[in-house]
Amino acid sequence: MSTIEKALAKQKLAEQEKKKNQQVESETLQEKSFSASSTPVDAEARVQQVETRPSNTSEKSVTIPLDTMDQQGYVSLSSNRKLINEELRAIKRKVIRNAFGGLAKTLQASNLITVTSTRPGEGKSFTAINLALSIALEQDKTVLLVDADVLKPSISKKFQVEDSVDAGLMEFLLEEVNDVTDIMYKTNIDNLRFIPAGRPSHLSTELLASEKMALLAEEFVKRYPDRIVIMDAPPLLGINETAVLANLAGQILIVVEEEKTHLGELKQAVEQLDQEKAIGFVMNKAKKQDSTTGYGYGYAYAYASEK
């Protein structure tokens, strides 16, 4: 037998031995796998892993009709110069400073803002949307807008998403969904996320004052410490639970309408609030003329108390 023939025979013998070893290893692994799957504890562990896997595998999204809202007098995300953009810029600067500046060290839940009013129709939802849009224009700030006015979800209606969302705040509070990401929607604005009100419930107002809502507010603060969270709440008068909801936030903005909001009612509303909070007032429909756009209403703004 030549040297080449000997080498080929040796190589063939080595290959046969390698295949035999691989077959033995494969059979051993199969036995181990069968043994593990037959153990009740391990099988249960696998079921639990499946059940605890996040249900929201991809971020949900909604499309806000920005062009329509621009025409309706909301803050513009385009290059158009509008008086309301300037007015909201002044408001958001104060809110952002309170959320992340020196006041944040002494103010609990400083990045959580409740927007409310004394009575319906004074412009709180209009203000909440505009504040969120204005903050979304910031390069380094993300804002989460929560439609917590579950009795009259104006924001969900204005965003035209009532029929296009699977779940909202009510579904979370009713424990039909378990993770806040299941009710949080990405929008066509990069820095804006939205939580809709969800479907109506006969327990709506009670749920706003529940321990579940308090825990959710705490999660907003701890889970998203670098984000501004704006909750559009029901009016303070007529709905006792609103004060409980409002006091979950570190900052409370009360929207008043010029020549409409009664001073006595405003005082009554403020008395329900925790005076340790930063309480601010936004005057809506203050009569002033915008020469660039022709809009005849604007904002006047002031903080009543600061820590």
C-alpha positions in Angstrom: 0.0 0.0 0.0 1.4 3.4 -1.0 1.9 6.3 1.4 -1.0 8.1 -0.2 -3.3 5.1 0.2 -2.3 4.7 3.8 -3.0 8.4 4.5 -6.5 8.2 2.8 -7.4 5.1 4.8 -6.3 6.8 8.1 -8.4 9.8 7.2 -11.5 7.7 6.5 -11.1 5.8 9.8 -10.9 9.1 11.6 -14.0 10.4 10.0 -15.9 7.3 10.9 -14.8 7.6 14.5 -15.9 11.3 14.6 -19.4 10.5 13.2 -19.7 7.8 15.9 -18.8 10.2 18.7 -21.3 12.8 17.3 -24.1 10.3 17.3 -23.4 9.3 20.9 -23.4 13.0 22.0 -26.7 13.6 20.2 -28.4 10.6 21.9 -27.2 11.8 25.3 -28.6 15.3 24.7 -31.9 13.9 23.7 -32.1 11.9 26.9 -31.3 14.9 29.0 -33.9 17.0 27.2 -36.6 14.3 27.6 -35.7 14.0 31.3 -36.0 17.8 31.8 -39.3 18.1 30.0 -40.7 15.3 32.1 -40.1 17.1 35.3 -43.3 18.9 36.5 -41.5 21.8 38.0 -39.6 22.7 34.9 -42.7 22.3 32.7 -44.5 24.7 35.0 -41.7 27.2 34.8 -41.9 27.2 31.1 -45.6 28.0 31.2 -45.0 30.8 33.6 -42.3 32.2 31.3 -44.8 32.3 28.4 -47.5 33.9 30.6 -45.3 36.7 31.9 -43.9 37.5 28.4 -44.9 41.1 27.5 -48.0 41.2 25.5 -47.1 44.4 23.7 -44.5 43.0 21.3 -44.7 46.1 19.1 -45.5 49.7 20.1 -49.0 50.8 19.0 -49.5 54.0 17.2 -52.1 56.6 16.4 -52.1 59.5 13.9 -53.0 62.9 15.2 -54.7 65.2 12.5 -52.1 68.0 12.9 -53.1 70.0 9.9 -56.7 70.2 11.0 -55.7 71.1 14.5 -53.4 73.8 13.2 -56.3 75.4 11.4 -58.4 75.2 14.6 -55.9 77.3 16.6 -53.8 74.7 18.3 -50.0 75.0 18.7 -48.4 74.6 15.3 -45.6 72.2 14.7 -44.8 73.9 11.4 -42.7 77.0 10.8 -45.8 79.2 11.0 -45.6 82.0 13.5 -48.6 81.9 15.8 -49.3 83.9 19.0 -50.4 80.7 20.8 -47.0 79.2 20.2 -45.3 82.1 22.0 -47.8 82.0 24.8 -47.4 78.3 25.4 -43.6 78.7 25.3 -43.8 80.8 28.4 -46.1 78.3 30.2 -44.0 75.3 29.3 -40.7 76.9 30.5 -42.2 77.3 33.9 -43.5 73.8 33.9 -40.2 72.3 32.8 -38.2 74.3 35.4 -40.5 73.1 38.1 -40.2 69.5 36.9 -36.4 69.3 36.6 -35.0 72.4 38.2 -34.4 73.3 41.8 -38.0 73.0 42.8 -38.0 69.3 41.8 -35.9 68.5 44.8 -38.6 69.6 47.2 -41.7 68.8 45.1 -42.9 65.2 45.0 -43.9 63.9 41.5 -42.6 67.2 39.9 -42.7 65.8 36.4 -46.4 64.9 36.7 -48.8 67.7 35.8 -52.6 67.7 36.2 -54.6 70.1 34.0 -58.1 70.8 35.3 -60.7 73.6 35.7 -63.6 74.6 38.0 -66.4 73.7 35.5 -66.7 72.1 32.1 -66.1 74.3 29.0 -63.4 76.5 30.3 -60.7 75.1 28.0 -58.7 72.6 30.1 -58.4 70.0 27.4 -57.5 72.6 24.8 -54.8 73.8 27.2 -53.5 70.2 28.0 -53.2 69.5 24.3 -51.4 72.7 23.5 -49.0 72.3 26.5 -48.2 68.8 25.3 -47.6 69.9 21.7 -45.4 72.8 22.9 -43.2 70.5 25.0 -43.0 68.0 22.2 -41.3 70.7 20.1 -38.3 70.6 22.6 -35.3 68.7 21.3 -34.5 66.9 24.5 -37.9 66.4 26.1 -40.5 63.6 25.7 -44.1 64.2 26.8 -46.8 61.7 27.7 -50.4 63.0 27.4 -53.0 61.1 29.4 -56.7 61.6 28.7 -58.0 61.1 32.3 -61.3 62.9 31.7 -63.0 59.6 31.4 -66.5 61.0 31.5 -65.9 63.4 28.6 -62.7 62.3 26.8 -62.2 65.4 24.7 -58.6 64.7 23.8 -59.4 61.2 22.4 -62.2 62.8 20.3 -60.0 65.7 19.1 -57.2 63.3 18.1 -59.9 61.2 16.3 -58.7 58.0 17.8 -61.8 56.8 19.7 -62.4 53.9 17.2 -58.7 53.1 16.5 -57.4 52.1 19.9 -57.7 48.7 21.6 -57.4 49.8 25.2 -57.0 52.9 27.3 -56.9 54.2 30.9 -60.2 52.6 31.9 -59.1 49.1 30.7 -55.9 49.4 32.7 -57.8 50.5 35.9 -60.3 47.7 35.4 -57.3 45.3 35.2 -58.2 44.1 31.7 -54.6 44.9 30.7 -51.7 44.7 33.1 -48.9 46.8 31.6 -48.9 50.5 31.0 -47.2 50.0 27.7 -50.4 48.2 26.5 -52.3 51.5 26.7 -49.5 53.8 25.5 -49.6 54.9 21.9 -46.8 56.3 19.8 -48.0 59.3 17.7 -46.9 60.9 14.5 -45.0 63.4 16.7 -41.6 61.9 17.7 -41.6 63.2 21.2 -45.3 62.7 22.1 -46.9 59.5 23.5 -50.6 59.3 24.3 -52.9 57.3 26.6 -56.6 57.5 25.6 -59.4 57.4 28.1 -60.7 54.0 27.0 -64.3 52.9 27.0 -66.8 54.5 29.4 -67.6 52.6 32.7 -70.1 53.2 35.5 -67.1 53.1 37.8 -65.2 55.7 35.9 -65.0 58.4 38.6 -64.4 55.9 41.4 -61.5 54.4 39.5 -59.8 57.8 39.1 -59.6 57.9 42.9 -58.6 54.3 43.4 -55.4 52.8 44.7 -54.7 51.4 41.2 -54.7 55.0 39.8 -52.4 56.1 42.5 -50.0 53.3 41.7 -50.2 54.2 38.0 -49.3 57.8 38.8 -46.3 56.6 40.8 -45.3 54.4 37.9 -45.4 57.4 35.6 -43.0 59.3 37.9 -40.6 56.4 38.6 -40.6 54.6 35.2 -40.3 57.8 33.2 -38.3 60.3 35.4 -37.0 62.2 32.4 -40.4 62.6 30.8 -43.2 65.2 31.3 -46.5 63.5 32.0 -49.7 65.6 31.5 -53.0 64.4 32.8 -56.2 66.0 31.5 -58.5 65.6 34.5 -62.2 66.3 34.9 -63.3 69.6 36.4 -62.8 70.0 40.2 -66.4 71.1 41.1 -69.1 68.5 40.8 -66.7 65.5 40.7 -65.2 64.8 44.1 -62.7 62.3 42.8 -61.0 64.9 40.7 -59.2 66.5 43.7 -57.8 63.0 44.6 -56.5 62.6 41.0 -55.2 66.2 40.9 -53.2 65.8 44.1 -51.3 62.8 42.7 -49.3 65.3 40.6 -46.6 67.6 41.7 -47.9 70.4 39.6 -51.6 71.4 39.1 -52.7 73.8 36.4 -56.2 75.2 36.8 -57.6 76.7 33.6 -60.0 79.6 34.0 -61.9 81.4 31.3 -61.9 85.2 31.3 -65.2 86.7 32.2 -66.8 83.3 32.8 -65.1 81.6 35.8 -66.5 82.8 39.1 -64.0 83.8 41.7 -65.9 82.1 44.5 -66.0 78.8 42.6 -62.3 79.1 41.8 -61.5 79.6 45.5 -63.7 76.6 46.4 -61.8 74.5 43.8 -58.4 75.5 45.1 -59.4 74.7 48.7 -59.7 71.0 47.7 -56.1 70.9 46.6 -52.9 70.0 48.5 -51.3 73.4 49.2 -47.9 71.7 49.1 -48.2 71.3 45.4 -47.1 73.9 42.8 -50.5 75.3 41.8 -50.7 77.5 38.7 -53.5 79.3 36.8 -53.9 79.6 33.1 -56.4 82.2 31.8 -58.0 81.0 28.6 -59.6 83.2 26.0 -58.0 86.3 27.3 -59.0 88.9 24.7 -56.1 90.0 22.6 -55.5 90.3 18.9 -52.8 88.3 17.1 -51.8 90.4 14.0 -50.1 87.5 12.4 -52.8 84.9 12.5 -56.0 86.8 13.3 -56.8 84.7 16.3 -58.6 86.7 18.9 -58.0 84.6 22.0 -54.9 83.9 24.0 -53.4 82.9 27.4 -52.4 84.7 30.5 -50.5 82.6 33.0 -49.2 82.7 36.6 -48.2 80.4 39.4 -50.1 80.9 42.6 -47.8 78.9 44.8 -44.3 77.5 44.6 -42.4 75.4 47.0 
